[in-house]
């Protein structure tokens, strides 16, 4: 499809906005609509668990673009309008208010839905963190509370624990993994993060299952672990993962392309290497599962960098390009004074070799190797060196052979 007369983007966060901006940069002059379930104009999510939660940034600071730039985009923003159904043949989306929006090309950019624990919705003081409103509500409770339990030892859980501890709260981090981020980055990095959190006064209850949330009078009072230990809490953050936000597509007629299933349970919207889910329908960002030609496998990446980079490929392909999306994956996390950059595909199964610096000095870069091949690069408080190492070790050819 070349130069469609209209494009509808379902989801107006970083991935959706970046797609719209890339279309305009490529000279697209047609009608452009961004539909979003939330009430806010596009904003950035990474600061929510750090600067916004800490109170260092006012909510307006996370807005991705100022009003003048949004006006220059010449796009309609349909906010507070959750998508509830898709007619793929007509490329038409029905919203919760009954509005029907049609377009020649459709981009699915609905992101993620946080997972929840049984019983949490009936208890005050229990939070997930995905939206700006989530962050502001959690900050209010942290300001009034004293004891926080974070359930989930991944990136989000570890960042929330670090932010809350810096605010002076009594913090416990609980989760099924043995170390923070161990499932993503392996035991060496995970054990170093365990020491980092422990040195700041965070209590770790890891390698254990959460049995239930306890409460009294509708207010959370604690988290009970398997084995019976009760972690007292005024506030609980549930950070046990997310699912692609595809519930609105269930029961739709999204057919998929030949060889593609359309929707995969828990796996997002299945796309080809051009990020096409069906004829004239694309997916971008956290919700998109696409075929990475360089790696010869399907990927779905949940990070800010991918949202922006994938949007460029989607916009170009909407306008007639035939461009596979073959990025070197990348994500980062900031916790206390620690800045971690991870490039490629780090894995707990990989062998980690320090290249520069010293883990004991909390400043180093390292390579991940599996089967004799470099599969990932990590930097701990050495961002520039990590980027150089990535260029040396994870060029397109070396990553493709991984």
Phi, psi and omega per residue, in radians:
X1 nan 2.252 3.139
X2 -2.028 2.274 3.098
X3 0.774 1.221 3.044
X4 -1.104 2.650 3.138
X5 -1.233 -0.464 -3.103
X6 -2.574 2.534 3.095
X7 -2.273 2.269 3.067
X8 -1.966 2.170 3.125
X9 -1.936 2.064 -3.109
X10 -1.671 1.761 -3.054
X11 2.124 2.018 -3.033
X12 -1.998 0.632 3.031
X13 -1.616 -2.641 -3.012
X14 -1.067 -0.777 -3.096
X15 -1.153 -0.787 -3.132
X16 -1.158 -0.800 3.122
X17 -1.093 -0.750 -3.130
X18 -1.094 -0.626 3.084
X19 -1.115 -0.803 3.130
X20 -1.066 -0.785 -3.131
X21 -1.136 -0.672 3.123
X22 -1.160 -0.651 3.074
X23 -1.037 -0.812 -3.132
X24 -1.152 -0.668 3.113
X25 -1.084 -0.595 3.126
X26 -1.392 0.079 3.060
X27 1.636 0.172 -3.123
X28 -1.170 2.263 -3.076
X29 -2.000 0.016 -3.056
X30 -1.352 -3.075 -3.128
X31 -1.278 2.354 -3.049
X32 -2.281 2.161 -3.120
X33 -2.237 2.322 3.036
X34 -2.016 2.132 -3.103
X35 -1.897 2.350 -3.130
X36 -2.547 2.515 3.140
X37 -1.279 -0.396 -3.086
X38 -1.549 2.923 -3.087
X39 -1.563 -0.103 -2.969
X40 -1.793 2.586 2.951
X41 -1.132 2.840 -3.002
X42 -0.906 2.307 3.128
X43 -2.404 2.888 -3.072
X44 -1.601 2.424 -3.093
X45 -1.622 -0.634 -3.092
X46 -0.921 -0.644 3.141
X47 -1.229 -0.200 -3.053
X48 -1.086 -0.707 -3.097
X49 -1.467 -0.066 -3.090
X50 -2.176 -1.527 -3.001
X51 -1.108 -0.754 -3.139
X52 -1.199 -0.800 -3.129
X53 -1.105 -0.607 3.133
X54 -1.322 -0.256 -3.083
X55 1.479 0.112 -3.137
X56 -1.319 -0.458 3.124
X57 -2.068 2.416 2.941
X58 -1.314 2.681 -3.097
X59 -0.927 -0.618 -3.095
X60 -1.083 -0.410 -3.058
X61 -1.266 -0.341 -3.135
X62 -1.513 -0.074 3.084
X63 -1.071 2.333 -3.037
X64 -1.292 -0.535 -3.134
X65 -2.460 2.609 3.086
X66 -1.368 2.889 -3.069
X67 -0.985 -0.635 -3.110
X68 -1.113 -0.728 -3.132
X69 -1.229 -0.619 3.087
X70 -1.170 -0.669 3.103
X71 -1.138 -0.680 3.133
X72 -1.145 -0.370 3.130
X73 -1.197 -0.386 3.139
X74 0.939 0.912 3.114
X75 -2.173 2.634 3.019
X76 -1.568 2.254 3.040
X77 -1.831 2.004 3.094
X78 -1.794 1.669 -3.034
X79 -1.724 2.829 -3.084
X80 0.999 0.581 -3.119
X81 -2.237 1.461 3.136
X82 -1.173 2.359 3.021
X83 -1.267 2.378 -3.121
X84 -2.146 -0.280 -3.130
X85 -2.789 2.686 3.125
X86 -2.242 2.286 2.926
X87 -1.827 1.702 -3.008
X88 -1.145 -0.664 -3.103
X89 -1.097 -0.686 -3.140
X90 -1.582 -0.113 -3.017
X91 0.869 0.981 -3.094
X92 -2.199 2.378 3.140
X93 -2.038 2.280 3.055
X94 -1.741 2.384 -3.125
X95 -1.776 3.003 -3.123
X96 -1.093 -0.427 3.125
X97 -1.510 -0.045 -3.119
X98 1.654 -0.027 3.110
X99 -1.215 2.477 3.101
X100 -2.061 2.139 3.134
X101 -1.988 2.259 -3.140
X102 -2.060 2.655 3.103
X103 -2.738 2.843 3.094
X104 -1.323 -0.532 3.093
X105 -2.315 2.485 -3.072
X106 -2.220 2.361 3.105
X107 -2.108 2.151 3.101
X108 -1.628 2.035 -3.089
X109 -2.413 0.792 -2.993
X110 -1.488 -0.043 2.979
X111 1.221 -2.417 -2.970
X112 -2.156 2.760 2.989
X113 -2.103 2.169 -3.106
X114 -1.115 2.484 3.013
X115 -1.309 2.650 -3.103
X116 -2.219 2.796 3.072
X117 -1.649 2.591 3.100
X118 -0.981 2.310 3.074
X119 1.514 -0.107 -3.035
X120 -1.255 -0.514 -3.067
X121 -1.191 -0.290 3.127
X122 -1.641 0.088 -3.069
X123 -2.095 2.198 3.007
X124 -1.227 2.580 3.134
X125 1.608 -0.041 3.099
X126 -1.834 2.254 -2.998
X127 -2.275 2.621 2.765
X128 -1.917 2.908 -3.131
X129 -2.349 1.788 3.085
X130 -2.344 -0.709 -3.033
X131 -1.886 2.953 3.056
X132 -1.053 -0.731 3.124
X133 -1.128 -0.632 3.048
X134 -1.025 -0.797 -3.093
X135 -1.122 -0.719 -3.120
X136 -1.201 -0.682 3.103
X137 -1.150 -0.714 3.113
X138 -1.144 -0.717 3.121
X139 -1.057 -0.711 3.119
X140 -1.034 -0.746 -3.136
X141 -1.239 -0.636 3.107
X142 -1.154 -0.627 3.129
X143 -1.130 -0.609 -3.109
X144 -1.575 -0.346 -3.039
X145 -1.666 3.110 -3.135
X146 -2.236 -0.625 -3.041
X147 -2.055 2.145 3.137
X148 -2.039 2.353 2.932
X149 -2.027 2.203 3.057
X150 -1.814 2.164 3.110
X151 -1.772 1.943 -3.103
X152 2.167 2.108 -3.020
X153 -1.836 0.325 3.067
X154 -1.396 -2.872 -3.067
X155 -1.013 -0.897 -3.080
X156 -1.110 -0.809 -3.134
X157 -1.057 -0.745 -3.133
X158 -1.168 -0.669 3.122
X159 -1.165 -0.749 3.114
X160 -1.080 -0.756 3.128
X161 -1.045 -0.757 -3.134
X162 -1.130 -0.772 -3.137
X163 -1.108 -0.800 -3.114
X164 -1.145 -0.640 3.121
X165 -1.159 -0.670 3.096
X166 -1.140 -0.428 3.071
X167 -1.405 -0.116 3.083
X168 1.718 0.117 3.134
X169 -1.342 2.718 2.970
X170 -1.390 2.017 -2.953
X171 -2.121 2.328 2.980
X172 -2.137 2.314 3.106
X173 -1.913 2.055 -3.100
X174 -2.078 2.573 3.105
X175 -3.140 2.927 -3.084
X176 -1.371 -0.432 3.130
X177 -1.267 2.783 -3.109
X178 -1.335 -0.477 -3.105
X179 -2.526 2.766 3.020
X180 -1.067 2.277 3.122
X181 1.080 0.194 -3.133
X182 -1.060 -0.622 3.139
X183 -1.193 -0.423 3.120
X184 -1.642 -0.724 -2.941
X185 -2.056 -0.033 3.086
X186 1.602 2.985 -3.007
X187 -1.209 -0.613 -3.100
X188 -1.069 -0.865 3.123
X189 -1.207 -0.721 -3.127
X190 -1.072 -0.733 3.130
X191 -1.187 -0.617 3.086
X192 -1.173 -0.653 3.070
X193 -1.192 -0.619 3.070
X194 -1.043 -0.781 3.110
X195 -1.103 -0.710 -3.122
X196 -1.072 -0.817 3.129
X197 -1.179 -0.721 3.140
X198 -1.094 -0.683 3.121
X199 -1.140 -0.440 3.104
X200 -1.541 -0.047 3.076
X201 1.736 0.124 3.064
X202 -1.362 2.269 3.055
X203 -1.489 2.314 -3.113
X204 -1.859 2.220 3.020
X205 -2.180 1.412 -2.995
X206 -1.951 2.838 -3.090
X207 1.273 0.460 -3.069
X208 -2.449 2.593 -3.134
X209 -1.559 2.459 3.001
X210 -1.407 2.178 -3.091
X211 -1.528 -0.749 -3.133
X212 -2.914 2.840 2.944
X213 -1.689 2.432 3.105
X214 -1.905 2.699 -3.130
X215 -2.743 2.946 3.085
X216 -2.571 2.255 -3.139
X217 1.051 0.540 3.130
X218 1.435 0.049 -3.129
X219 -1.956 2.360 3.113
X220 -1.108 2.470 3.102
X221 -2.153 -0.244 -3.135
X222 3.062 3.120 3.116
X223 -2.202 2.132 3.127
X224 -1.701 2.247 -3.140
X225 -1.644 2.747 3.017
X226 -1.040 2.301 -3.039
X227 1.841 -0.250 3.000
X228 1.835 -0.267 -3.109
X229 -1.088 2.340 3.113
X230 -1.904 2.139 3.091
X231 -1.694 1.902 -3.121
X232 -1.164 2.475 -3.091
X233 -2.676 2.458 2.908
X234 -1.582 -0.497 -3.115
X235 -2.399 2.443 3.070
X236 -2.233 2.322 3.005
X237 -1.931 2.192 3.110
X238 -1.717 1.958 -3.118
X239 -2.270 1.057 -3.042
X240 -1.794 0.430 3.081
X241 1.914 3.068 -3.120
X242 -2.442 2.821 3.056
X243 -2.073 2.579 3.036
X244 -0.978 2.391 -3.098
X245 -1.407 1.345 -3.101
X246 -2.059 0.172 -3.134
X247 -0.996 -0.596 -3.129
X248 -1.207 -0.273 3.135
X249 -1.605 -0.204 -3.125
X250 -1.123 2.293 -3.086
X251 1.492 -0.064 3.085
X252 -1.351 3.051 -3.118
X253 -1.797 0.482 3.140
X254 -1.020 1.888 -2.974
X255 -1.436 -0.420 -3.012
X256 1.351 2.882 3.046
X257 -1.554 2.902 3.106
X258 -0.916 2.203 -3.137
X259 1.540 -0.048 3.122
X260 -1.971 2.477 -3.096
X261 -1.435 -0.157 -3.085
X262 1.506 -1.358 3.064
X263 -2.063 2.402 3.065
X264 -2.038 2.243 -3.077
X265 -0.955 2.054 3.134
X266 1.280 -0.053 -3.045
X267 -1.897 0.031 3.091
X268 1.593 -2.885 -3.137
X269 -1.586 2.045 -3.099
X270 -1.316 2.229 -3.102
X271 -2.223 2.842 3.002
X272 -1.436 -2.978 -3.077
X273 -1.222 -0.219 3.095
X274 -1.700 0.160 3.140
X275 1.197 0.424 3.064
X276 -1.615 2.253 3.086
X277 -1.643 -0.490 3.102
X278 -2.834 3.050 -3.128
X279 -1.067 2.069 3.133
X280 1.366 0.091 -3.125
X281 -2.183 2.261 -3.093
X282 -2.182 2.850 3.028
X283 -2.323 2.596 -3.060
X284 -2.574 2.570 3.067
X285 1.467 -2.663 -3.014
X286 -1.017 -0.473 -3.032
X287 -1.476 -0.234 -2.997
X288 -1.596 2.230 2.999
X289 -1.958 1.926 -3.021
X290 -2.180 2.812 3.137
X291 -1.486 1.992 3.123
X292 -1.504 1.899 -3.057
X293 -1.122 -0.612 -3.125
X294 -1.167 -0.644 -3.111
X295 -1.603 -0.295 -3.110
X296 1.169 0.591 -3.118
X297 -2.676 2.886 3.111
X298 -1.526 2.415 3.127
X299 -2.259 2.627 2.910
X300 -2.450 2.042 -3.026
X301 -1.924 2.313 -3.136
X302 -1.897 1.333 3.086
X303 -2.744 2.817 -3.037
X304 -1.138 -0.699 -3.115
X305 -1.065 -0.795 -3.137
X306 -1.079 -0.669 -3.133
X307 -0.983 -0.761 -3.114
X308 -1.283 -0.790 -3.070
X309 -1.197 -0.732 -3.121
X310 -1.152 -0.566 3.121
X311 -1.045 -0.620 3.138
X312 -1.117 -0.738 3.130
X313 -1.179 -0.730 -3.137
X314 -1.090 -0.812 -3.138
X315 -1.042 -0.787 -3.140
X316 -1.084 -0.719 -3.108
X317 -1.252 -0.566 3.038
X318 -1.032 -0.631 -3.079
X319 -1.586 0.239 2.988
X320 1.893 -0.054 3.090
X321 -1.228 2.888 3.080
X322 -2.229 1.200 -2.932
X323 -1.978 2.025 3.040
X324 -1.239 2.600 3.104
X325 -1.721 1.936 -3.031
X326 -2.303 1.129 -3.095
X327 -1.368 2.810 2.833
X328 -1.547 1.984 -3.074
X329 -0.999 2.600 -3.110
X330 -2.676 2.411 2.922
X331 -2.585 2.870 3.132
X332 -2.418 2.818 3.008
X333 -2.575 2.480 3.066
X334 -2.015 2.184 3.099
X335 -2.435 2.087 -3.027
X336 0.988 -2.176 3.109
X337 -1.741 0.295 -3.108
X338 -1.719 2.242 3.049
X339 -2.108 2.037 -3.106
X340 -1.974 2.256 3.014
X341 -2.061 2.262 3.138
X342 -2.157 2.165 -3.128
X343 -2.006 2.583 3.108
X344 1.432 -2.503 -3.081
X345 -2.184 1.303 3.064
X346 -1.053 2.642 -3.099
X347 -2.622 2.508 3.054
X348 -1.059 -0.409 -3.126
X349 -1.402 -0.216 -3.055
X350 -1.423 2.744 3.023
X351 -1.504 2.297 -3.110
X352 -1.842 2.212 -3.141
X353 -2.165 2.133 3.114
X354 -1.264 2.280 -3.114
X355 -1.792 -0.685 -3.064
X356 -2.534 2.539 3.116
X357 1.393 -2.853 -3.038
X358 -2.589 2.147 3.104
X359 -0.974 -0.578 -3.138
X360 -1.181 -0.407 3.083
X361 -1.638 0.031 3.109
X362 1.014 0.753 3.090
X363 -2.792 1.845 -3.056
X364 -2.903 2.860 2.923
X365 -2.148 2.712 -3.098
X366 -2.668 2.768 3.106
X367 -1.933 2.489 2.958
X368 -1.730 2.337 3.110
X369 -2.277 2.386 3.011
X370 -2.369 2.287 -3.134
X371 1.043 0.515 3.126
X372 1.454 -0.044 -3.117
X373 -1.913 2.544 3.052
X374 -1.309 2.180 3.140
X375 -2.027 -0.238 -3.108
X376 -2.811 2.796 3.095
X377 -2.320 2.426 3.071
X378 -2.307 2.501 3.044
X379 -2.187 2.311 3.092
X380 -2.002 1.844 -3.089
X381 1.005 0.507 3.033
X382 -2.433 1.140 -3.033
X383 -1.125 -0.742 -3.123
X384 -1.143 -0.764 3.131
X385 -1.128 -0.615 3.115
X386 -1.146 -0.675 3.106
X387 -1.135 -0.730 3.097
X388 -1.096 -0.783 3.135
X389 -1.096 -0.662 3.087
X390 -1.058 -0.774 -3.138
X391 -1.117 -0.620 -3.128
X392 -1.315 -0.699 -2.955
X393 -1.800 -0.324 -3.044
X394 -2.236 0.809 2.995
X395 -1.132 2.924 -3.085
X396 -0.964 -0.676 -3.078
X397 -1.213 -0.775 -3.080
X398 -1.217 -0.621 3.127
X399 -1.223 -0.658 -3.131
X400 -1.080 -0.512 -3.114
X401 -1.540 -0.071 -3.078
X402 -1.219 nan nan
